[in-house]
């Protein structure tokens, strides 16, 4: 056993004493098996979602926006409601639900005919619901383990899912010459692995600090829960809203309008592809930073401010083209770094600063913030392109 491990009673005592450096469950080490398990669950949770976004043009060549909408609206729905019913459905049941929904998504999209757009979009929506349910569920689930290590592992896995999802399509479509329908059906292995990792790989926390207070659902009314979210969590959620609004508005509204020369559709598509890859790499690296970097709430707020400035820069650059070359990819990478860092460190701050009995509820509730930002950015992206 790790020499730094402490008991749950000691931890609660430290919380009551208000020792900010010693109150978090990060004082002890989780097993490498569990850490890798959380990383895999993060990867698997977001992979189907990314595969659908990456293959949007194959699902609806003339309505990519429809695919993106179908892939985000259900996420908003489940994250907005889950804080009010999550304690009524066990983790095991929710994990199985995610697997079944993802399998249904893959089957509906993969087996539907080309002209069955409605069925395909319904399949995409089911997969998006699964992704949102899985994310909100697992963020809460980290309270049963070492939050610092497991939130970071989860976030890192979700960050790599962006690279993995695009690579999955590229591997099967370009590498194996499969069509998109068959590529989607190969993804049926992912829900199976999801279940295997959760039920066969993850074990009970090895840290011996799964504080009993952090595993209790808060005894609050619906009104009290809503008030708690607004009054206690806004400082962590608003940076997530801003950073996600800014980065997705850049992707949908500005990066697609850059090319060398700008009059060439092929050039614009090439820049957009390169920008997406640079962004995804930045996200993966920064979402993996939770175990090596510790930031304050002030620093958390600074990053979305910089992200908003990047959005303003790219918007002006599209109009005036004062910096118009592939050097812009460095800023695309920076946008990914900022977005990924705000994601992982916002949830880490919640796990440290919110009282233990409310951490699980808080992590589950705050997960809606990034979805708010993405929804707002979809509207802004359309306006930017028209402008």
Secondary structure by P-SEA (a helix, b strand, c coil): cccccccaaaaaaaaaaccccccccccccccaaaaaaaaaaaaaaaaaaaaaaaaccccccccaaaaaaaacaaaaaaaaccccccccccaaaaaaaaaaaaaaaaaaaaaccccaaaaaaaaaaaaaaaaaaaaaaaaaaccccaaaaaaaaaaaaaaaaaaaaaaaaaaaaccccccaaaaaaaaaaaaaaaaaaaaccccccccccccccccccccccaaaaaaaaacccaaaaaaaaaaaaaaaaaaaccccccccccccaaaaaaaaaaaaaaaaaaaaaaaaccccccccaaaaaaaaaaaaaaaaaaaaaaaccccccccaaaaaaaaaaaaaaaaaaaaaaaaccccccaaaaaaaaacaaaaaaaaaaaaaaaaaaac
